[in-house]
Amino acid sequence: MTPLRKRMIEELQLRNLSEITTHTYVGMVERYAKYFGAPPERLGAEQVREYLLHLINDHKAAPNTIQVTRAALKFLYVKTLKRPWFEEEVAKIKRPPLLPTVLSVEEITRILDRTSNLKHWTMIATLYATGLRCNELRHLKAGDIDRERMLIHVRHAKGRIPRDIGLSPALLERLRIYWRSCKPQAWLFPSHKCPQRLLDEKSIRVACMNAGRRAGISKQVSPHVFRHSCATHMLEAGTDLRTIQVLLGHADIQTTARYLRVSTAHIQATASPFDSLSLKPIDCAKEDRQRR
């Protein structure tokens, strides 16, 4: 490990940033240095600008990828190298707002009905019933299922801010069936090959994707799609935005408010101002005579 890499990891750890953020930032800085074949401390504003343009033009990187790469490089220069950032030279990319993908209740049911693997079924059911993130699901332990208080304790949450989620009685029954059959020890959903290890994120994503394909779903099905669907369906059932924000662990309620844009019930329940107009009926016979 180079001194610069070690220093950057230490700076990330001092700020209590997650392992995922640490891994992502360090990896992006490594790719940046590799692109120029030089240590980052020898590179400056022009190289940062050139590298981001390379990602946009040559790799067709998504705006979110560019945004995270810029943040990683800014952390490197400001927090690790203690140098000023190039705010004027390296502009922020404008990220267009995207509507989250949401599955209907019928699609969720079809996915579960066509999933025969008990572990995969229980993972997908838990994702939808709780709105957990993929990494939060991976870190669940049997002890996090509080049957007495009907809660799920999310201890390994994003931003390292733990939270509690209500435990559905129907999900609890399914979790009991899964536990009696698989008897997980360290983790609720452990690695298949090594039960003492965490299940990797890729395995969960592939399980969700394959479940969607079996059910004939044309949409991209992922762990986060079940999270979006959970939030949207809670909103449509009458749960207020503030409660959904707390349950999902959103830092900003504006993140939660985007589900208003995809909630079919809310959209359909909104009356058009056109409906309040007092209009004369259209005389179809008169219209026909004018056409002649």
Kinemage of the C-alpha trace (Angstrom):
@kinemage 1
@onewidth
@group {chain A} dominant
@subgroup {mainchain}
@vectorlist {calphas} color= white
{ca met a 1} P 0.000 0.000 0.000
{ca thr a 2} L 1.402 3.392 -1.015
{ca pro a 3} L 1.660 6.156 1.630
{ca leu a 4} L -0.901 8.249 -0.279
{ca arg a 5} L -3.422 5.391 -0.415
{ca lys a 6} L -2.915 4.703 3.296
{ca arg a 7} L -3.356 8.387 4.104
{ca met a 8} L -6.564 8.662 2.070
{ca ile a 9} L -8.085 5.580 3.716
{ca glu a 10} L -7.228 7.031 7.139
{ca glu a 11} L -8.878 10.362 6.248
{ca leu a 12} L -12.006 8.499 5.120
{ca gln a 13} L -12.038 6.441 8.319
{ca leu a 14} L -11.640 9.543 10.500
{ca arg a 15} L -14.837 10.905 8.969
{ca asn a 16} L -16.628 7.600 9.690
{ca leu a 17} L -17.482 7.082 6.038
{ca ser a 18} L -18.762 3.650 5.065
{ca glu a 19} L -16.664 0.800 3.703
{ca ile a 20} L -18.503 1.121 0.392
{ca thr a 21} L -17.643 4.838 0.098
{ca thr a 22} L -14.022 4.135 1.056
{ca his a 23} L -13.714 1.349 -1.510
{ca thr a 24} L -15.381 3.462 -4.214
{ca tyr a 25} L -13.310 6.614 -3.621
{ca val a 26} L -9.979 4.765 -3.414
{ca gly a 27} L -10.764 2.772 -6.560
{ca met a 28} L -11.655 5.901 -8.516
{ca val a 29} L -8.441 7.645 -7.483
{ca glu a 30} L -6.446 4.554 -8.518
{ca arg a 31} L -8.037 4.565 -11.981
{ca tyr a 32} L -7.350 8.304 -12.284
{ca ala a 33} L -3.650 7.826 -11.493
{ca lys a 34} L -3.414 4.810 -13.800
{ca tyr a 35} L -4.918 6.761 -16.708
{ca phe a 36} L -2.072 9.301 -16.560
{ca gly a 37} L 0.603 6.875 -15.359
{ca ala a 38} L 1.601 9.323 -12.635
{ca pro a 39} L 0.973 9.776 -8.893
{ca pro a 40} L -2.015 12.066 -8.171
{ca glu a 41} L 0.094 14.576 -6.247
{ca arg a 42} L 1.802 15.466 -9.549
{ca leu a 43} L -1.492 16.061 -11.314
{ca gly a 44} L -3.720 19.130 -11.192
{ca ala a 45} L -6.817 20.859 -12.519
{ca glu a 46} L -6.139 20.174 -16.203
{ca gln a 47} L -5.688 16.462 -15.590
{ca val a 48} L -8.876 16.242 -13.498
{ca arg a 49} L -10.806 18.027 -16.249
{ca glu a 50} L -9.296 15.813 -18.959
{ca tyr a 51} L -10.067 12.629 -17.021
{ca leu a 52} L -13.722 13.524 -16.427
{ca leu a 53} L -14.135 14.369 -20.121
{ca his a 54} L -12.515 11.011 -20.948
{ca leu a 55} L -15.138 9.229 -18.828
{ca ile a 56} L -17.951 11.195 -20.480
{ca asn a 57} L -16.820 10.914 -24.101
{ca asp a 58} L -14.964 7.598 -24.244
{ca his a 59} L -16.707 5.532 -21.571
{ca lys a 60} L -20.144 7.162 -21.904
{ca ala a 61} L -20.252 7.256 -18.108
{ca ala a 62} L -23.548 8.167 -16.458
{ca pro a 63} L -23.879 11.591 -14.756
{ca asn a 64} L -23.978 9.879 -11.357
{ca thr a 65} L -20.623 8.185 -12.050
{ca ile a 66} L -19.084 11.517 -13.051
{ca gln a 67} L -20.491 13.158 -9.934
{ca val a 68} L -19.056 10.481 -7.624
{ca thr a 69} L -15.675 10.532 -9.414
{ca arg a 70} L -15.502 14.306 -9.013
{ca ala a 71} L -16.325 13.943 -5.307
{ca ala a 72} L -13.615 11.286 -4.868
{ca leu a 73} L -10.979 13.460 -6.546
{ca lys a 74} L -12.073 16.497 -4.541
{ca phe a 75} L -11.667 14.472 -1.340
{ca leu a 76} L -8.208 13.404 -2.492
{ca tyr a 77} L -6.966 16.932 -3.131
{ca val a 78} L -8.699 18.786 -0.297
{ca lys a 79} L -8.717 16.291 2.584
{ca thr a 80} L -5.755 14.038 1.780
{ca leu a 81} L -3.281 16.297 -0.057
{ca lys a 82} L -4.467 19.471 1.746
{ca arg a 83} L -4.605 21.399 -1.503
{ca pro a 84} L -7.281 23.813 -2.764
{ca trp a 85} L -9.938 22.396 -5.075
{ca phe a 86} L -10.404 23.514 -8.678
{ca glu a 87} L -13.981 24.805 -8.394
{ca glu a 88} L -13.751 27.101 -11.421
{ca glu a 89} L -11.784 24.748 -13.662
{ca val a 90} L -13.802 21.578 -12.918
{ca ala a 91} L -17.516 22.328 -13.256
{ca lys a 92} L -20.203 20.248 -11.578
{ca ile a 93} L -22.107 18.032 -13.966
{ca lys a 94} L -25.839 18.592 -14.182
{ca arg a 95} L -27.583 15.379 -13.263
{ca pro a 96} L -31.053 15.057 -14.818
{ca pro a 97} L -33.738 13.868 -12.382
{ca leu a 98} L -34.791 10.283 -13.009
{ca leu a 99} L -38.059 8.649 -12.079
{ca pro a 100} L -37.549 5.515 -9.971
{ca thr a 101} L -38.644 2.207 -11.469
{ca val a 102} L -41.671 0.865 -9.597
{ca leu a 103} L -43.286 -2.559 -9.884
{ca ser a 104} L -47.030 -3.002 -9.492
{ca val a 105} L -48.482 -5.187 -6.727
{ca glu a 106} L -49.382 -7.750 -9.393
{ca glu a 107} L -45.798 -7.807 -10.687
{ca ile a 108} L -44.401 -8.261 -7.159
{ca thr a 109} L -46.817 -11.151 -6.604
{ca arg a 110} L -45.862 -12.753 -9.916
{ca ile a 111} L -42.154 -12.521 -9.105
{ca leu a 112} L -42.628 -14.193 -5.719
{ca asp a 113} L -44.970 -16.863 -7.065
{ca arg a 114} L -42.413 -17.867 -9.689
{ca thr a 115} L -39.413 -17.961 -7.330
{ca ser a 116} L -38.913 -21.495 -6.042
{ca asn a 117} L -35.559 -21.041 -4.270
{ca leu a 118} L -36.517 -20.458 -0.609
{ca lys a 119} L -33.525 -18.250 0.194
{ca his a 120} L -34.060 -16.063 -2.870
{ca trp a 121} L -37.801 -15.876 -2.186
{ca thr a 122} L -37.185 -14.729 1.389
{ca met a 123} L -34.587 -12.158 0.342
{ca ile a 124} L -36.905 -10.625 -2.261
{ca ala a 125} L -39.859 -10.660 0.149
{ca thr a 126} L -37.721 -8.940 2.811
{ca leu a 127} L -36.509 -6.289 0.361
{ca tyr a 128} L -40.071 -5.450 -0.652
{ca ala a 129} L -41.609 -5.687 2.834
{ca thr a 130} L -38.989 -3.458 4.472
{ca gly a 131} L -37.542 -1.201 1.765
{ca leu a 132} L -34.025 -2.187 2.835
{ca arg a 133} L -31.016 -1.317 0.731
{ca cys a 134} L -29.030 -4.226 -0.692
{ca asn a 135} L -26.095 -3.713 1.686
{ca glu a 136} L -28.460 -3.428 4.661
{ca leu a 137} L -30.029 -6.762 3.737
{ca arg a 138} L -26.602 -8.412 3.504
{ca his a 139} L -25.718 -7.360 7.049
{ca leu a 140} L -28.925 -8.560 8.695
{ca lys a 141} L -28.509 -11.127 11.462
{ca ala a 142} L -31.130 -13.412 12.964
{ca gly a 143} L -30.809 -11.399 16.181
{ca asp a 144} L -31.917 -8.264 14.326
{ca ile a 145} L -35.408 -9.752 13.955
{ca asp a 146} L -37.156 -8.580 17.131
{ca arg a 147} L -40.221 -10.829 17.391
{ca glu a 148} L -41.321 -9.419 20.760
{ca arg a 149} L -41.548 -5.808 19.555
{ca met a 150} L -42.247 -6.742 15.902
{ca leu a 151} L -39.273 -4.722 14.656
{ca ile a 152} L -36.263 -5.226 12.406
{ca his a 153} L -33.131 -3.508 13.699
{ca val a 154} L -31.086 -2.106 10.801
{ca arg a 155} L -27.667 -1.743 12.406
{ca his a 156} L -25.511 -1.492 9.278
{ca ala a 157} L -27.406 1.378 7.642
{ca lys a 158} L -26.201 3.955 5.128
{ca gly a 159} L -24.344 6.781 6.846
{ca arg a 160} L -23.971 4.465 9.851
{ca ile a 161} L -27.249 5.752 11.273
{ca pro a 162} L -29.140 2.719 12.651
{ca arg a 163} L -32.924 2.604 12.445
{ca asp a 164} L -35.847 0.323 13.221
{ca ile a 165} L -38.429 -0.918 10.731
{ca gly a 166} L -41.784 -2.471 11.544
{ca leu a 167} L -41.868 -6.256 11.059
{ca ser a 168} L -44.765 -7.540 8.992
{ca pro a 169} L -46.497 -10.547 10.641
{ca ala a 170} L -46.732 -12.207 7.215
{ca leu a 171} L -42.991 -11.681 6.641
{ca leu a 172} L -42.219 -13.032 10.123
{ca glu a 173} L -43.991 -16.285 9.288
{ca arg a 174} L -41.966 -16.622 6.084
{ca leu a 175} L -38.741 -15.816 7.938
{ca arg a 176} L -39.541 -18.595 10.425
{ca ile a 177} L -40.016 -21.088 7.593
{ca tyr a 178} L -36.712 -19.975 6.043
{ca trp a 179} L -34.846 -20.148 9.364
{ca arg a 180} L -36.142 -23.656 10.178
{ca ser a 181} L -35.099 -24.866 6.730
{ca cys a 182} L -31.717 -23.127 6.298
{ca lys a 183} L -30.698 -22.436 9.932
{ca pro a 184} L -28.420 -19.449 9.186
{ca gln a 185} L -25.805 -18.719 11.861
{ca ala a 186} L -23.703 -15.550 11.559
{ca trp a 187} L -25.795 -13.791 8.916
{ca leu a 188} L -29.474 -14.092 8.032
{ca phe a 189} L -28.606 -14.491 4.335
{ca pro a 190} L -25.029 -15.836 4.291
{ca ser a 191} L -22.815 -16.835 1.405
{ca his a 192} L -23.799 -20.217 -0.056
{ca lys a 193} L -20.214 -21.455 -0.321
{ca cys a 194} L -19.038 -20.099 3.037
{ca pro a 195} L -21.881 -19.640 5.575
{ca gln a 196} L -19.644 -17.596 7.885
{ca arg a 197} L -19.187 -14.926 5.225
{ca leu a 198} L -21.489 -12.199 3.942
{ca leu a 199} L -23.402 -12.849 0.756
{ca asp a 200} L -21.923 -10.548 -1.890
{ca glu a 201} L -24.079 -7.851 -3.478
{ca lys a 202} L -23.719 -9.313 -6.958
{ca ser a 203} L -25.428 -12.549 -5.875
{ca ile a 204} L -28.426 -10.592 -4.557
{ca arg a 205} L -28.652 -8.494 -7.712
{ca val a 206} L -28.475 -11.573 -9.958
{ca ala a 207} L -31.161 -13.320 -7.891
{ca cys a 208} L -33.477 -10.295 -8.295
{ca met a 209} L -32.740 -9.975 -12.014
{ca asn a 210} L -33.394 -13.672 -12.679
{ca ala a 211} L -36.606 -13.556 -10.644
{ca gly a 212} L -37.838 -10.689 -12.796
{ca arg a 213} L -37.021 -12.572 -15.985
{ca arg a 214} L -38.845 -15.715 -14.813
{ca ala a 215} L -41.905 -13.600 -14.106
{ca gly a 216} L -41.767 -12.050 -17.572
{ca ile a 217} L -41.112 -8.531 -16.231
{ca ser a 218} L -39.709 -6.260 -18.939
{ca lys a 219} L -38.486 -3.668 -16.419
{ca gln a 220} L -35.006 -3.858 -14.929
{ca val a 221} L -35.501 -5.682 -11.607
{ca ser a 222} L -32.960 -4.994 -8.847
{ca pro a 223} L -32.886 -4.766 -5.036
{ca his a 224} L -33.441 -1.011 -5.257
{ca val a 225} L -36.509 -1.494 -7.468
{ca phe a 226} L -38.125 -3.433 -4.600
{ca arg a 227} L -37.174 -0.541 -2.284
{ca his a 228} L -38.788 1.969 -4.667
{ca ser a 229} L -41.873 -0.229 -4.964
{ca cys a 230} L -42.180 -0.562 -1.175
{ca ala a 231} L -42.016 3.224 -0.689
{ca thr a 232} L -44.490 3.955 -3.483
{ca his a 233} L -46.991 1.359 -2.294
{ca met a 234} L -46.752 2.666 1.291
{ca leu a 235} L -47.463 6.167 0.001
{ca glu a 236} L -50.459 4.925 -1.976
{ca ala a 237} L -51.750 3.139 1.133
{ca gly a 238} L -51.823 6.446 3.014
{ca thr a 239} L -48.468 6.490 4.847
{ca asp a 240} L -47.189 10.069 5.158
{ca leu a 241} L -43.894 11.160 3.609
{ca arg a 242} L -42.162 11.841 6.935
{ca thr a 243} L -42.827 8.291 8.147
{ca ile a 244} L -41.581 6.823 4.853
{ca gln a 245} L -38.459 8.985 5.120
{ca val a 246} L -37.676 7.538 8.561
{ca leu a 247} L -38.412 3.940 7.529
{ca leu a 248} L -36.220 4.162 4.422
{ca gly a 249} L -33.426 6.051 6.182
{ca his a 250} L -33.414 9.067 3.856
{ca ala a 251} L -31.376 12.020 5.120
{ca asp a 252} L -33.405 14.489 3.023
{ca ile a 253} L -37.186 14.366 2.670
{ca gln a 254} L -36.790 15.641 -0.903
{ca thr a 255} L -35.419 12.199 -1.744
{ca thr a 256} L -38.606 10.662 -0.367
{ca ala a 257} L -40.833 13.204 -2.122
{ca arg a 258} L -39.845 11.855 -5.549
{ca tyr a 259} L -42.209 8.931 -4.960
{ca leu a 260} L -45.069 11.397 -5.346
{ca arg a 261} L -44.051 11.599 -9.008
{ca val a 262} L -44.551 7.880 -9.618
{ca ser a 263} L -47.482 7.128 -7.325
{ca thr a 264} L -50.329 6.169 -9.660
{ca ala a 265} L -52.933 6.630 -6.924
{ca his a 266} L -51.785 10.188 -6.156
{ca ile a 267} L -51.578 11.126 -9.825
{ca gln a 268} L -55.020 9.731 -10.620
{ca ala a 269} L -56.566 11.282 -7.505
{ca thr a 270} L -55.449 14.779 -8.509
{ca ala a 271} L -58.332 16.582 -10.203
{ca ser a 272} L -57.658 18.545 -13.357
{ca pro a 273} L -58.812 22.216 -13.276
{ca phe a 274} L -60.563 21.440 -16.556
{ca asp a 275} L -63.090 19.350 -14.602
{ca ser a 276} L -64.377 22.452 -12.781
{ca leu a 277} L -65.287 24.385 -15.927
{ca ser a 278} L -68.987 24.930 -16.702
{ca leu a 279} L -69.028 24.255 -20.423
{ca lys a 280} L -71.825 24.193 -22.947
{ca pro a 281} L -72.462 20.733 -24.435
{ca ile a 282} L -71.057 20.138 -27.886
{ca asp a 283} L -73.768 20.040 -30.563
{ca cys a 284} L -72.569 17.157 -32.742
{ca ala a 285} L -75.400 17.648 -35.253
{ca lys a 286} L -74.411 21.280 -35.800
{ca glu a 287} L -70.777 20.214 -36.245
{ca asp a 288} L -71.799 17.699 -38.915
{ca arg a 289} L -73.808 20.346 -40.812
{ca gln a 290} L -70.820 22.729 -40.830
{ca arg a 291} L -68.587 20.044 -42.293
{ca arg a 292} L -71.020 19.523 -45.184
